[in-house]
Amino acid sequence: MVDNLTRRRKGYIRTGIVKVLPVRRTGDWLPENADSAFMNTGAKVEYVVPRMRSGQLIDPLGDVKEEDRAVIAKQLGLKDYNELNINVEEKKNYWINKAVIIDRDGLYLNLANIADYITYKILEVNLEMIAPTWEERYNKGTYKFALVFEDEESKLKNIKIDTKKEAYMMFGKIDGSVKKLSDFMWIYYLTNKDGKRLPNNPSLDYLRAETGRIVEEKPGEFLSIVTDPLFETKALIQKAVNNGLIQRNGSFFSIFGEESSKNSLEGLIQYLLDERNNNIRISLIGRIEQVERGEVFPGVAELNKPVVETVNKEKEDENKSLLEKIDSIAKANEQLLKENEELKKQFAKSKKTDKTNKGTKTKKTE
């Protein structure tokens, strides 16, 4: 059990393995496993018993009974458990400057070992820097390491396995439908900064490959999208944006011809779910179908223009880049041919010189 106030595990725990694992965060500039993303190789950090605002030390053994303190004191070779008191004068205080040093790989602690147990208790009271469990590692931006009991680690691994298994089962239910896979990819693009815009009329193979990659890399995110009760509404919004029927300006959205609809994404979702706006939702679905059939009606052509221009520009850029590469290869080949011809001439000239020299030597001999 965990004390909700101190976040310590209750009781005198002297069995089990605890891993002190680094809390890595993915940044905008560095990938999660980059050398400088967490701590540079060779770098170390030191933790001591922290103090309260009053200046008094936080007691690492505050949750340990007197009889258990006596056992600890004996194993540490101290006279009695009073020497573990945080209020002992500084020169004789056991806890003053009792440091725990950790490198980027963390620590492996066996609680049956008294030195490892003391290390664990010091880390446990560093409430601002050490997360009490792996699940809570992102609860504070200041957490650098997390305390992970071996049994907890096994549970977490099983949770990951179950999540991936469930994600693949859900994927199996939609992997034959272009519409469902497209809807998923549109929502992923709408809500994820790393999402790729779907090409026009994507094939089933393309959709399966892209969705499968997300299932493998981010199974939890895939599940949260496909099991979201708002899935259909989010897909409707993104398709409408793509077809020019909903305008997007930063974080705000508005339905073409509906001034009252201007809202954030969450607000627009609620707007379309409101029964009073049922006719607007039905109309929006009908207009999307019309646009997808190529039936563009007044006003929408202009709204669609930026989307079409963006797609066309992307295609032009891709073609331009490809032509530049082809041109570069052609020039390189031309240069190689020239150099080859030059080498041939030099080789022929060299052979001619050799023959002349041989002829001269023969005459001299005679």
Short mmCIF file of the C-alpha atoms (twelve columns), coordinates in Angstrom:
data_MODEL
# 
_entry.id   MODEL 
# 
loop_
_atom_site.group_PDB 
_atom_site.id 
_atom_site.type_symbol 
_atom_site.label_atom_id 
_atom_site.label_alt_id 
_atom_site.label_comp_id 
_atom_site.label_asym_id 
_atom_site.label_seq_id 
_atom_site.Cartn_x 
_atom_site.Cartn_y 
_atom_site.Cartn_z 
_atom_site.pdbx_PDB_model_num 
ATOM 1   C CA . MET A 1   0.000   0.000  0.000   1 
ATOM 2   C CA . VAL A 2   1.070   3.625  -0.651  1 
ATOM 3   C CA . ASP A 3   0.685   6.530  1.782   1 
ATOM 4   C CA . ASN A 4   -1.318  9.162  -0.166  1 
ATOM 5   C CA . LEU A 5   0.398   12.055 1.622   1 
ATOM 6   C CA . THR A 6   4.066   11.055 1.401   1 
ATOM 7   C CA . ARG A 7   3.632   8.610  -1.547  1 
ATOM 8   C CA . ARG A 8   5.747   6.064  0.390   1 
ATOM 9   C CA . ARG A 9   4.957   2.367  0.470   1 
ATOM 10  C CA . LYS A 10  3.569   1.657  3.930   1 
ATOM 11  C CA . GLY A 11  5.386   -0.663 6.274   1 
ATOM 12  C CA . TYR A 12  8.926   -1.921 6.786   1 
ATOM 13  C CA . ILE A 13  9.776   -3.440 3.402   1 
ATOM 14  C CA . ARG A 14  13.048  -5.395 3.308   1 
ATOM 15  C CA . THR A 15  12.374  -7.781 0.463   1 
ATOM 16  C CA . GLY A 16  12.224  -7.332 -3.274  1 
ATOM 17  C CA . ILE A 17  14.141  -5.611 -6.031  1 
ATOM 18  C CA . VAL A 18  13.682  -1.918 -6.824  1 
ATOM 19  C CA . LYS A 19  14.910  -0.394 -10.072 1 
ATOM 20  C CA . VAL A 20  15.602  3.336  -10.189 1 
ATOM 21  C CA . LEU A 21  14.756  4.048  -13.837 1 
ATOM 22  C CA . PRO A 22  15.357  7.286  -15.782 1 
ATOM 23  C CA . VAL A 23  12.292  9.280  -16.815 1 
ATOM 24  C CA . ARG A 24  12.966  10.104 -20.442 1 
ATOM 25  C CA . ARG A 25  10.859  12.684 -22.210 1 
ATOM 26  C CA . THR A 26  10.649  13.145 -25.968 1 
ATOM 27  C CA . GLY A 27  11.506  16.721 -26.918 1 
ATOM 28  C CA . ASP A 28  10.860  18.778 -30.071 1 
ATOM 29  C CA . TRP A 29  14.565  18.867 -30.912 1 
ATOM 30  C CA . LEU A 30  15.976  15.571 -29.669 1 
ATOM 31  C CA . PRO A 31  14.661  12.008 -30.039 1 
ATOM 32  C CA . GLU A 32  13.992  10.129 -26.790 1 
ATOM 33  C CA . ASN A 33  17.128  7.954  -27.032 1 
ATOM 34  C CA . ALA A 34  19.561  10.698 -28.092 1 
ATOM 35  C CA . ASP A 35  22.634  11.026 -25.851 1 
ATOM 36  C CA . SER A 36  21.654  14.510 -24.642 1 
ATOM 37  C CA . ALA A 37  17.905  13.846 -24.371 1 
ATOM 38  C CA . PHE A 38  18.253  12.790 -20.714 1 
ATOM 39  C CA . MET A 39  21.820  12.886 -19.333 1 
ATOM 40  C CA . ASN A 40  25.083  12.823 -21.268 1 
ATOM 41  C CA . THR A 41  27.224  9.706  -21.054 1 
ATOM 42  C CA . GLY A 42  29.386  9.924  -17.935 1 
ATOM 43  C CA . ALA A 43  27.161  12.510 -16.229 1 
ATOM 44  C CA . LYS A 44  25.950  11.833 -12.672 1 
ATOM 45  C CA . VAL A 45  23.440  13.386 -10.308 1 
ATOM 46  C CA . GLU A 46  23.524  13.421 -6.497  1 
ATOM 47  C CA . TYR A 47  20.573  13.228 -4.112  1 
ATOM 48  C CA . VAL A 48  20.688  13.844 -0.359  1 
ATOM 49  C CA . VAL A 49  17.989  13.862 2.329   1 
ATOM 50  C CA . PRO A 50  15.923  16.977 1.490   1 
ATOM 51  C CA . ARG A 51  14.799  19.605 3.987   1 
ATOM 52  C CA . MET A 52  11.379  21.068 4.721   1 
ATOM 53  C CA . ARG A 53  10.773  24.821 4.479   1 
ATOM 54  C CA . SER A 54  11.603  25.113 8.179   1 
ATOM 55  C CA . GLY A 55  15.073  23.759 7.428   1 
ATOM 56  C CA . GLN A 56  14.485  20.466 9.227   1 
ATOM 57  C CA . LEU A 57  15.437  17.253 7.443   1 
ATOM 58  C CA . ILE A 58  12.644  15.040 6.144   1 
ATOM 59  C CA . ASP A 59  12.902  11.750 8.048   1 
ATOM 60  C CA . PRO A 60  13.654  8.895  5.592   1 
ATOM 61  C CA . LEU A 61  12.543  6.407  8.290   1 
ATOM 62  C CA . GLY A 62  9.437   8.367  9.268   1 
ATOM 63  C CA . ASP A 63  7.213   5.395  8.427   1 
ATOM 64  C CA . VAL A 64  9.375   2.814  10.247  1 
ATOM 65  C CA . LYS A 65  8.539   1.579  13.775  1 
ATOM 66  C CA . GLU A 66  11.068  1.790  16.661  1 
ATOM 67  C CA . GLU A 67  11.713  -1.974 16.758  1 
ATOM 68  C CA . ASP A 68  12.456  -1.966 13.029  1 
ATOM 69  C CA . ARG A 69  14.714  1.087  13.437  1 
ATOM 70  C CA . ALA A 70  16.679  -0.874 16.030  1 
ATOM 71  C CA . VAL A 71  17.246  -3.667 13.473  1 
ATOM 72  C CA . ILE A 72  18.392  -1.120 10.887  1 
ATOM 73  C CA . ALA A 73  20.754  0.588  13.372  1 
ATOM 74  C CA . LYS A 74  22.305  -2.759 14.297  1 
ATOM 75  C CA . GLN A 75  22.863  -3.694 10.648  1 
ATOM 76  C CA . LEU A 76  24.477  -0.297 10.045  1 
ATOM 77  C CA . GLY A 77  26.813  -0.839 13.013  1 
ATOM 78  C CA . LEU A 78  25.345  2.049  15.025  1 
ATOM 79  C CA . LYS A 79  25.061  2.117  18.837  1 
ATOM 80  C CA . ASP A 80  21.244  2.278  18.807  1 
ATOM 81  C CA . TYR A 81  18.331  3.588  16.765  1 
ATOM 82  C CA . ASN A 82  18.630  7.080  18.334  1 
ATOM 83  C CA . GLU A 83  21.608  7.680  16.049  1 
ATOM 84  C CA . LEU A 84  19.174  7.555  13.142  1 
ATOM 85  C CA . ASN A 85  17.192  10.468 14.581  1 
ATOM 86  C CA . ILE A 86  17.094  13.413 12.135  1 
ATOM 87  C CA . ASN A 87  17.319  15.892 15.039  1 
ATOM 88  C CA . VAL A 88  20.759  14.762 16.214  1 
ATOM 89  C CA . GLU A 89  23.308  17.618 16.072  1 
ATOM 90  C CA . GLU A 90  24.776  18.123 12.615  1 
ATOM 91  C CA . LYS A 91  28.269  16.743 13.303  1 
ATOM 92  C CA . LYS A 92  26.866  13.438 14.583  1 
ATOM 93  C CA . ASN A 93  23.814  13.294 12.286  1 
ATOM 94  C CA . TYR A 94  23.831  10.086 10.242  1 
ATOM 95  C CA . TRP A 95  21.750  11.615 7.445   1 
ATOM 96  C CA . ILE A 96  23.694  14.849 6.847   1 
ATOM 97  C CA . ASN A 97  25.482  14.659 3.476   1 
ATOM 98  C CA . LYS A 98  24.452  11.018 3.051   1 
ATOM 99  C CA . ALA A 99  24.474  11.140 -0.753  1 
ATOM 100 C CA . VAL A 100 23.044  8.843  -3.421  1 
ATOM 101 C CA . ILE A 101 24.824  9.147  -6.774  1 
ATOM 102 C CA . ILE A 102 23.045  8.021  -9.949  1 
ATOM 103 C CA . ASP A 103 24.218  7.988  -13.554 1 
ATOM 104 C CA . ARG A 104 22.016  7.964  -16.667 1 
ATOM 105 C CA . ASP A 105 21.339  4.204  -16.341 1 
ATOM 106 C CA . GLY A 106 19.741  4.473  -12.875 1 
ATOM 107 C CA . LEU A 107 20.240  1.954  -10.065 1 
ATOM 108 C CA . TYR A 108 19.403  -1.648 -9.163  1 
ATOM 109 C CA . LEU A 109 18.568  -2.024 -5.463  1 
ATOM 110 C CA . ASN A 110 18.124  -5.187 -3.406  1 
ATOM 111 C CA . LEU A 111 16.164  -4.192 -0.287  1 
ATOM 112 C CA . ALA A 112 17.580  -7.121 1.676   1 
ATOM 113 C CA . ASN A 113 20.929  -5.308 1.501   1 
ATOM 114 C CA . ILE A 114 21.092  -2.601 4.205   1 
ATOM 115 C CA . ALA A 115 23.071  -0.125 2.053   1 
ATOM 116 C CA . ASP A 116 20.569  -0.493 -0.819  1 
ATOM 117 C CA . TYR A 117 17.678  -0.103 1.641   1 
ATOM 118 C CA . ILE A 118 19.093  3.210  2.955   1 
ATOM 119 C CA . THR A 119 19.578  4.399  -0.647  1 
ATOM 120 C CA . TYR A 120 15.952  3.515  -1.390  1 
ATOM 121 C CA . LYS A 121 14.687  5.409  1.699   1 
ATOM 122 C CA . ILE A 122 16.676  8.542  0.761   1 
ATOM 123 C CA . LEU A 123 15.336  8.492  -2.795  1 
ATOM 124 C CA . GLU A 124 11.815  7.851  -1.530  1 
ATOM 125 C CA . VAL A 125 11.724  11.199 0.331   1 
ATOM 126 C CA . ASN A 126 13.012  13.187 -2.663  1 
ATOM 127 C CA . LEU A 127 9.405   13.876 -3.592  1 
ATOM 128 C CA . GLU A 128 10.184  16.559 -6.197  1 
ATOM 129 C CA . MET A 129 12.793  14.613 -8.168  1 
ATOM 130 C CA . ILE A 130 11.908  10.932 -7.783  1 
ATOM 131 C CA . ALA A 131 8.551   9.515  -8.929  1 
ATOM 132 C CA . PRO A 132 7.155   6.961  -6.422  1 
ATOM 133 C CA . THR A 133 5.984   4.626  -9.225  1 
ATOM 134 C CA . TRP A 134 6.519   4.229  -12.959 1 
ATOM 135 C CA . GLU A 135 2.879   5.077  -13.672 1 
ATOM 136 C CA . GLU A 136 3.340   8.458  -11.946 1 
ATOM 137 C CA . ARG A 137 6.575   9.368  -13.751 1 
ATOM 138 C CA . TYR A 138 4.946   12.150 -15.806 1 
ATOM 139 C CA . ASN A 139 2.870   13.612 -12.950 1 
ATOM 140 C CA . LYS A 140 5.557   16.227 -12.303 1 
ATOM 141 C CA . GLY A 141 7.857   17.874 -14.795 1 
ATOM 142 C CA . THR A 142 10.655  17.758 -12.204 1 
ATOM 143 C CA . TYR A 143 10.780  13.946 -11.966 1 
ATOM 144 C CA . LYS A 144 14.135  12.605 -13.214 1 
ATOM 145 C CA . PHE A 145 13.896  8.994  -12.023 1 
ATOM 146 C CA . ALA A 146 11.153  6.607  -10.922 1 
ATOM 147 C CA . LEU A 147 11.131  3.848  -8.283  1 
ATOM 148 C CA . VAL A 148 9.941   0.637  -9.894  1 
ATOM 149 C CA . PHE A 149 9.397   -2.540 -7.862  1 
ATOM 150 C CA . GLU A 150 10.084  -5.701 -9.827  1 
ATOM 151 C CA . ASP A 151 6.488   -6.922 -9.500  1 
ATOM 152 C CA . GLU A 152 5.244   -3.552 -10.778 1 
ATOM 153 C CA . GLU A 153 7.572   -3.792 -13.787 1 
ATOM 154 C CA . SER A 154 6.134   -7.215 -14.661 1 
ATOM 155 C CA . LYS A 155 2.596   -5.826 -14.438 1 
ATOM 156 C CA . LEU A 156 3.533   -2.911 -16.701 1 
ATOM 157 C CA . LYS A 157 5.028   -5.270 -19.291 1 
ATOM 158 C CA . ASN A 158 1.837   -7.335 -19.251 1 
ATOM 159 C CA . ILE A 159 -0.256  -4.174 -19.652 1 
ATOM 160 C CA . LYS A 160 1.841   -3.220 -22.720 1 
ATOM 161 C CA . ILE A 161 1.400   -6.696 -24.188 1 
ATOM 162 C CA . ASP A 162 -2.362  -6.611 -23.568 1 
ATOM 163 C CA . THR A 163 -2.626  -3.112 -25.078 1 
ATOM 164 C CA . LYS A 164 -0.799  -4.139 -28.251 1 
ATOM 165 C CA . LYS A 165 -2.858  -7.330 -28.512 1 
ATOM 166 C CA . GLU A 166 -6.114  -5.382 -28.169 1 
ATOM 167 C CA . ALA A 167 -4.897  -2.797 -30.704 1 
ATOM 168 C CA . TYR A 168 -4.193  -5.500 -33.297 1 
ATOM 169 C CA . MET A 169 -7.597  -7.075 -32.656 1 
ATOM 170 C CA . MET A 170 -9.270  -3.694 -33.306 1 
ATOM 171 C CA . PHE A 171 -7.076  -3.201 -36.370 1 
ATOM 172 C CA . GLY A 172 -8.267  -6.553 -37.681 1 
ATOM 173 C CA . LYS A 173 -11.875 -5.312 -37.497 1 
ATOM 174 C CA . ILE A 174 -11.232 -2.290 -39.754 1 
ATOM 175 C CA . ASP A 175 -8.265  -3.284 -41.958 1 
ATOM 176 C CA . GLY A 176 -10.490 -4.273 -44.875 1 
ATOM 177 C CA . SER A 177 -12.440 -0.995 -44.983 1 
ATOM 178 C CA . VAL A 178 -11.078 2.007  -46.888 1 
ATOM 179 C CA . LYS A 179 -13.671 4.250  -45.200 1 
ATOM 180 C CA . LYS A 180 -12.877 3.199  -41.617 1 
ATOM 181 C CA . LEU A 181 -9.111  3.319  -42.143 1 
ATOM 182 C CA . SER A 182 -9.440  6.742  -43.823 1 
ATOM 183 C CA . ASP A 183 -11.577 8.007  -40.943 1 
ATOM 184 C CA . PHE A 184 -8.953  6.847  -38.453 1 
ATOM 185 C CA . MET A 185 -6.114  8.476  -40.408 1 
ATOM 186 C CA . TRP A 186 -8.040  11.750 -40.705 1 
ATOM 187 C CA . ILE A 187 -8.589  11.906 -36.943 1 
ATOM 188 C CA . TYR A 188 -4.938  11.014 -36.310 1 
ATOM 189 C CA . TYR A 189 -3.914  13.844 -38.665 1 
ATOM 190 C CA . LEU A 190 -6.357  16.219 -36.941 1 
ATOM 191 C CA . THR A 191 -5.133  15.518 -33.392 1 
ATOM 192 C CA . ASN A 192 -1.460  14.581 -33.870 1 
ATOM 193 C CA . LYS A 193 1.265   17.025 -34.936 1 
ATOM 194 C CA . ASP A 194 3.240   14.122 -36.463 1 
ATOM 195 C CA . GLY A 195 0.284   12.973 -38.559 1 
ATOM 196 C CA . LYS A 196 0.663   12.864 -42.364 1 
ATOM 197 C CA . ARG A 197 -2.012  14.399 -44.604 1 
ATOM 198 C CA . LEU A 198 -3.783  11.691 -46.567 1 
ATOM 199 C CA . PRO A 199 -3.241  11.724 -50.347 1 
ATOM 200 C CA . ASN A 200 -6.277  11.959 -52.623 1 
ATOM 201 C CA . ASN A 201 -8.043  8.602  -53.023 1 
ATOM 202 C CA . PRO A 202 -5.557  6.553  -50.966 1 
ATOM 203 C CA . SER A 203 -5.438  2.833  -51.752 1 
ATOM 204 C CA . LEU A 204 -6.338  0.154  -49.216 1 
ATOM 205 C CA . ASP A 205 -2.707  -1.025 -49.188 1 
ATOM 206 C CA . TYR A 206 -1.462  2.475  -48.353 1 
ATOM 207 C CA . LEU A 207 -4.035  2.902  -45.548 1 
ATOM 208 C CA . ARG A 208 -3.292  -0.526 -44.062 1 
ATOM 209 C CA . ALA A 209 0.458   0.156  -44.080 1 
ATOM 210 C CA . GLU A 210 0.151   3.596  -42.428 1 
ATOM 211 C CA . THR A 211 -2.397  2.456  -39.847 1 
ATOM 212 C CA . GLY A 212 -0.393  -0.706 -39.141 1 
ATOM 213 C CA . ARG A 213 2.700   1.413  -38.435 1 
ATOM 214 C CA . ILE A 214 0.755   3.461  -35.854 1 
ATOM 215 C CA . VAL A 215 -0.676  0.303  -34.267 1 
ATOM 216 C CA . GLU A 216 2.852   -1.084 -33.858 1 
ATOM 217 C CA . GLU A 217 4.466   2.145  -32.607 1 
ATOM 218 C CA . LYS A 218 1.574   3.729  -30.668 1 
ATOM 219 C CA . PRO A 219 -0.993  1.018  -29.812 1 
ATOM 220 C CA . GLY A 220 -2.440  3.038  -26.917 1 
ATOM 221 C CA . GLU A 221 -3.048  6.084  -29.108 1 
ATOM 222 C CA . PHE A 222 -4.617  3.925  -31.830 1 
ATOM 223 C CA . LEU A 223 -7.031  2.396  -29.290 1 
ATOM 224 C CA . SER A 224 -7.927  5.781  -27.775 1 
ATOM 225 C CA . ILE A 225 -8.961  7.017  -31.247 1 
ATOM 226 C CA . VAL A 226 -10.903 3.998  -32.547 1 
ATOM 227 C CA . THR A 227 -12.722 3.434  -29.249 1 
ATOM 228 C CA . ASP A 228 -13.512 7.131  -28.795 1 
ATOM 229 C CA . PRO A 229 -17.312 7.627  -28.705 1 
ATOM 230 C CA . LEU A 230 -16.700 10.863 -30.669 1 
ATOM 231 C CA . PHE A 231 -14.866 8.988  -33.468 1 
ATOM 232 C CA . GLU A 232 -17.544 9.541  -36.142 1 
ATOM 233 C CA . THR A 233 -17.919 13.265 -35.355 1 
ATOM 234 C CA . LYS A 234 -14.151 13.897 -35.400 1 
ATOM 235 C CA . ALA A 235 -13.841 12.057 -38.725 1 
ATOM 236 C CA . LEU A 236 -16.728 14.124 -40.117 1 
ATOM 237 C CA . ILE A 237 -14.999 17.377 -39.081 1 
ATOM 238 C CA . GLN A 238 -11.647 16.450 -40.627 1 
ATOM 239 C CA . LYS A 239 -13.234 15.332 -43.911 1 
ATOM 240 C CA . ALA A 240 -15.214 18.568 -44.010 1 
ATOM 241 C CA . VAL A 241 -12.016 20.567 -43.418 1 
ATOM 242 C CA . ASN A 242 -10.280 18.682 -46.216 1 
ATOM 243 C CA . ASN A 243 -13.176 19.349 -48.619 1 
ATOM 244 C CA . GLY A 244 -13.426 23.050 -47.755 1 
ATOM 245 C CA . LEU A 245 -16.764 22.765 -45.945 1 
ATOM 246 C CA . ILE A 246 -15.258 23.705 -42.585 1 
ATOM 247 C CA . GLN A 247 -12.733 26.495 -42.364 1 
ATOM 248 C CA . ARG A 248 -9.837  26.152 -39.947 1 
ATOM 249 C CA . ASN A 249 -8.131  29.240 -38.589 1 
ATOM 250 C CA . GLY A 250 -5.477  28.215 -36.064 1 
ATOM 251 C CA . SER A 251 -7.300  26.396 -33.280 1 
ATOM 252 C CA . PHE A 252 -10.742 27.630 -34.370 1 
ATOM 253 C CA . PHE A 253 -13.183 25.977 -36.780 1 
ATOM 254 C CA . SER A 254 -16.346 27.202 -38.493 1 
ATOM 255 C CA . ILE A 255 -18.825 25.477 -40.827 1 
ATOM 256 C CA . PHE A 256 -19.287 27.137 -44.207 1 
ATOM 257 C CA . GLY A 257 -22.447 29.262 -44.108 1 
ATOM 258 C CA . GLU A 258 -23.008 28.759 -40.335 1 
ATOM 259 C CA . GLU A 259 -21.677 31.783 -38.422 1 
ATOM 260 C CA . SER A 260 -22.843 30.414 -35.063 1 
ATOM 261 C CA . SER A 261 -20.623 27.333 -35.469 1 
ATOM 262 C CA . LYS A 262 -17.271 29.123 -34.951 1 
ATOM 263 C CA . ASN A 263 -15.568 27.282 -32.112 1 
ATOM 264 C CA . SER A 264 -12.608 25.265 -30.863 1 
ATOM 265 C CA . LEU A 265 -12.413 21.609 -31.923 1 
ATOM 266 C CA . GLU A 266 -14.070 20.459 -28.674 1 
ATOM 267 C CA . GLY A 267 -16.724 23.185 -29.008 1 
ATOM 268 C CA . LEU A 268 -17.472 22.267 -32.632 1 
ATOM 269 C CA . ILE A 269 -17.832 18.589 -31.665 1 
ATOM 270 C CA . GLN A 270 -20.436 19.521 -29.047 1 
ATOM 271 C CA . TYR A 271 -22.111 21.866 -31.557 1 
ATOM 272 C CA . LEU A 272 -22.562 19.013 -34.056 1 
ATOM 273 C CA . LEU A 273 -23.741 16.596 -31.349 1 
ATOM 274 C CA . ASP A 274 -26.392 19.040 -30.135 1 
ATOM 275 C CA . GLU A 275 -29.811 17.751 -31.299 1 
ATOM 276 C CA . ARG A 276 -30.816 21.334 -32.146 1 
ATOM 277 C CA . ASN A 277 -28.121 21.278 -34.865 1 
ATOM 278 C CA . ASN A 278 -29.104 17.889 -36.289 1 
ATOM 279 C CA . ASN A 279 -30.111 19.432 -39.620 1 
ATOM 280 C CA . ILE A 280 -26.671 21.105 -39.916 1 
ATOM 281 C CA . ARG A 281 -24.889 17.785 -39.262 1 
ATOM 282 C CA . ILE A 282 -27.042 15.940 -41.827 1 
ATOM 283 C CA . SER A 283 -26.519 18.760 -44.340 1 
ATOM 284 C CA . LEU A 284 -22.745 18.644 -43.762 1 
ATOM 285 C CA . ILE A 285 -22.651 14.866 -44.385 1 
ATOM 286 C CA . GLY A 286 -24.663 15.335 -47.603 1 
ATOM 287 C CA . ARG A 287 -22.395 18.143 -48.843 1 
ATOM 288 C CA . ILE A 288 -19.268 16.059 -48.172 1 
ATOM 289 C CA . GLU A 289 -20.744 13.254 -50.287 1 
ATOM 290 C CA . GLN A 290 -21.533 15.787 -53.044 1 
ATOM 291 C CA . VAL A 291 -17.993 17.187 -53.034 1 
ATOM 292 C CA . GLU A 292 -16.492 13.680 -53.047 1 
ATOM 293 C CA . ARG A 293 -18.635 12.916 -56.108 1 
ATOM 294 C CA . GLY A 294 -17.249 16.059 -57.758 1 
ATOM 295 C CA . GLU A 295 -20.457 18.117 -57.414 1 
ATOM 296 C CA . VAL A 296 -19.057 21.471 -56.233 1 
ATOM 297 C CA . PHE A 297 -21.716 24.055 -55.379 1 
ATOM 298 C CA . PRO A 298 -21.391 27.886 -55.159 1 
ATOM 299 C CA . GLY A 299 -19.011 29.138 -52.483 1 
ATOM 300 C CA . VAL A 300 -17.368 25.805 -51.767 1 
ATOM 301 C CA . ALA A 301 -15.153 25.990 -54.844 1 
ATOM 302 C CA . GLU A 302 -13.450 29.069 -53.403 1 
ATOM 303 C CA . LEU A 303 -13.124 27.477 -49.956 1 
ATOM 304 C CA . ASN A 304 -11.742 24.330 -51.522 1 
ATOM 305 C CA . LYS A 305 -9.208  26.294 -53.547 1 
ATOM 306 C CA . PRO A 306 -6.566  26.621 -50.786 1 
ATOM 307 C CA . VAL A 307 -6.747  22.870 -50.082 1 
ATOM 308 C CA . VAL A 308 -6.429  22.001 -53.784 1 
ATOM 309 C CA . GLU A 309 -3.630  24.545 -54.232 1 
ATOM 310 C CA . THR A 310 -1.764  23.069 -51.255 1 
ATOM 311 C CA . VAL A 311 -2.035  19.533 -52.635 1 
ATOM 312 C CA . ASN A 312 -1.041  20.703 -56.144 1 
ATOM 313 C CA . LYS A 313 1.886   22.676 -54.756 1 
ATOM 314 C CA . GLU A 314 3.054   19.604 -52.818 1 
ATOM 315 C CA . LYS A 315 2.897   17.594 -56.052 1 
ATOM 316 C CA . GLU A 316 4.726   20.344 -57.980 1 
ATOM 317 C CA . ASP A 317 7.430   20.478 -55.311 1 
ATOM 318 C CA . GLU A 318 7.811   16.691 -55.427 1 
ATOM 319 C CA . ASN A 319 8.036   16.745 -59.262 1 
ATOM 320 C CA . LYS A 320 10.480  19.651 -59.178 1 
ATOM 321 C CA . SER A 321 12.653  17.843 -56.659 1 
ATOM 322 C CA . LEU A 322 12.561  14.664 -58.768 1 
ATOM 323 C CA . LEU A 323 13.475  16.586 -61.947 1 
ATOM 324 C CA . GLU A 324 16.345  18.290 -60.122 1 
ATOM 325 C CA . LYS A 325 17.652  14.892 -58.978 1 
ATOM 326 C CA . ILE A 326 17.373  13.486 -62.536 1 
ATOM 327 C CA . ASP A 327 19.148  16.575 -63.925 1 
ATOM 328 C CA . SER A 328 21.889  16.219 -61.320 1 
ATOM 329 C CA . ILE A 329 22.383  12.527 -62.177 1 
ATOM 330 C CA . ALA A 330 22.458  13.344 -65.910 1 
ATOM 331 C CA . LYS A 331 25.120  16.020 -65.365 1 
ATOM 332 C CA . ALA A 332 27.159  13.641 -63.224 1 
ATOM 333 C CA . ASN A 333 26.959  10.963 -65.956 1 
ATOM 334 C CA . GLU A 334 27.977  13.513 -68.590 1 
ATOM 335 C CA . GLN A 335 30.976  14.521 -66.495 1 
ATOM 336 C CA . LEU A 336 31.953  10.855 -66.009 1 
ATOM 337 C CA . LEU A 337 31.765  10.268 -69.785 1 
ATOM 338 C CA . LYS A 338 34.001  13.275 -70.417 1 
ATOM 339 C CA . GLU A 339 36.493  12.085 -67.824 1 
ATOM 340 C CA . ASN A 340 36.359  8.592  -69.334 1 
ATOM 341 C CA . GLU A 341 37.103  9.957  -72.835 1 
ATOM 342 C CA . GLU A 342 39.992  12.007 -71.453 1 
ATOM 343 C CA . LEU A 343 41.425  8.911  -69.756 1 
ATOM 344 C CA . LYS A 344 41.129  6.963  -73.024 1 
ATOM 345 C CA . LYS A 345 43.064  9.695  -74.867 1 
ATOM 346 C CA . GLN A 346 45.738  9.773  -72.176 1 
ATOM 347 C CA . PHE A 347 46.011  5.983  -72.262 1 
ATOM 348 C CA . ALA A 348 46.313  5.953  -76.092 1 
ATOM 349 C CA . LYS A 349 48.927  8.711  -75.942 1 
ATOM 350 C CA . SER A 350 50.842  6.791  -73.266 1 
ATOM 351 C CA . LYS A 351 50.869  3.614  -75.428 1 
ATOM 352 C CA . LYS A 352 52.091  5.580  -78.438 1 
ATOM 353 C CA . THR A 353 54.934  7.087  -76.366 1 
ATOM 354 C CA . ASP A 354 55.921  3.621  -75.105 1 
ATOM 355 C CA . LYS A 355 56.140  2.288  -78.693 1 
ATOM 356 C CA . THR A 356 58.250  5.249  -79.780 1 
ATOM 357 C CA . ASN A 357 60.631  4.780  -76.847 1 
ATOM 358 C CA . LYS A 358 60.984  1.049  -77.587 1 
ATOM 359 C CA . GLY A 359 61.782  1.800  -81.255 1 
ATOM 360 C CA . THR A 360 64.458  4.303  -80.251 1 
ATOM 361 C CA . LYS A 361 66.110  1.826  -77.883 1 
ATOM 362 C CA . THR A 362 66.198  -0.875 -80.636 1 
ATOM 363 C CA . LYS A 363 68.001  1.454  -83.085 1 
ATOM 364 C CA . LYS A 364 70.586  2.416  -80.493 1 
ATOM 365 C CA . THR A 365 71.300  -1.248 -79.797 1 
ATOM 366 C CA . GLU A 366 71.873  -1.946 -83.478 1 
# 
